[in-house]
Amino acid sequence: MMGRMEGRYDVVVIGGGPAGMAAAVGARDAGAGRVLILDREPEPGGILLQCIHSGFGLHYFREELTGPEYAQRFLEKVVDTDVDVLPGAYVSALAVDSDGDKQVRVMSETHGVSSVAARAVVMAMGCRERTRAAIRIPGDRPAGIYTAGLAQKLVNQMGYLPGRRIAILGSGDIGLIMARRLALEGAEVVGVFELMPYSNGLARNIVQCLDDYGIPLHLSTTVSFVHGRERVEKITVAPVDDHLQLIPSRAWDVPCDTLLVSIGLIPDNELAQRLAMRLDTNTGGPIVSSSLETSLPGVFACGNVLHVHDLVDYVTNESLLAGQFAGEWAQGVRRPVDNVRLVPGENVRYCLPHTLSPGRYHTLYMRAKTALQPCRIRVGNLLERTLPFVVPAEMITLKIRPDLLDSYQDDTLRIDIVPAEEGEPRA
Amino acid sequence: MPDVEHYTCLGCPMGCPLELVHEGDEIIEVSGHRCTRGTKYARQEFVAPQRNLSTTVAIHGARWARLPVKVVQPLPKERVMEVARIIHALRVEAPVEMGQVLLEDVLGLPGAAVVATRSMERLPDASG
């Protein structure tokens, strides 16, 4: 029930975005009796609520939905499965009792400061945007510099236009989508600047968000200085060389009153750090077993707090699983500890989960370091899969059958992504 | 003498690079697609490009100032800005249900309804 929080639950889910909602449904489906979602926003739904464009749900709902539609459809499932949801609630701490139960410390608009007992906890807090500070853009410190996602919330939910003449640094999908949104709302988008020689966004977003609106994309170019006393007045941009070093002699000034930065996402892992959880320096999220359990027994993680996903549909599927494992854990199911550790090898930035067990189905998620086409994914000497291409911006999923590890003796398993050999047929 | 047009398919996130060969107005061949949406897209793009539109309208009496909306069918590309301006002039009053039609046949385009893409309840303390 919306707005209800009692003292004791089988599973408490921290975060009510797509990951948290799916984890709650997964836990209920696995038989957990009482499930609570805590969310710090005034309503559940997470970042989907501000993603008003379509392109969500093609995998999970088998139709193309806008973000708010995806969120509302899923929230209906949550409410149908009798999950309690408390919005306006911030989790400040998590403690583990001697009997293994968790105490979740909550600050809430309606319930004040209180504690909730939980057998299992699912972390589903999503991710944050990197800010100007993360890349140390030199210059003045005027008003008018926003992360792209914050600008999205201002425009799409709160009804504020952040500026009239807007420059965007970073060509990931959020930056591209915001370029179109601001153009539609009557702002002038003076250009999108991208440090790398290629865009990290989808090809279709370059077309439908920039080309359609005549917005220029400057590749291998970055912001070298921000000018303005009270408010942004202009930015200096400059091309970079092959080593990503600025070429100041070719810099030019771009008059604008606003700079949006869209320069990447990082898992929101402050709680994980406070709990001294083991973290993966490549993903920025916790290290998890094949049950998506963190180094703290009975605490699970899923969605963008675990690793940043490309598609919400993938978040949903991963989180349904995490919820299922949490629900089983709450009912006393204890799986044997994993005995094989996955190791990212050649051209693999990270792979998840971090450990595996024989005799179970696994879905492996991984990202390549550099683009390759065609290529082969090698899982130790057990499995090989040919792919037409890999790019860093697109997550790779690989399903593993239960018998794969049956006669595997080693305790580590290395994953490599290597060029396909000459003359090999493409998959 | 046949000419070639290059498109990026907008049908799904794959974004296939498409090639359409034509002689004048006559389409001879489409290639580069990985599914049938690609051929359909390239032909439409050649004849009369279309785009989907999602945006927001002002809402009164709700938690947020803006209500997300979409046009239920693709619009002629060159009229998207015009339609956006018409939608932006709308003012709605909470409560609103997801799927509720706020405007029918926008710009006189048959079937081009503007619908809410989420529900928004009326806040208890919202005045008149």
Interface residues (C-beta under 8 A of the other chain):
Chain A: P42 E43 L49 I52 H53 S54 G55 L58 T66 G67 P68 E69 A71 Q72 V155 N156 Q157 M158 G159 R181 L184 E185 L202 A203 R204 I206 V207 Q208 D212 L311
Chain B: Y7 T8 C9 L10 C12 P13 G15 P17 R51 N52 L53 S54 T55 T56 A58 R63 W64 A65 R66 P68 K70 K77 V80 M81 A84 H88 M98 T117 R118 S119
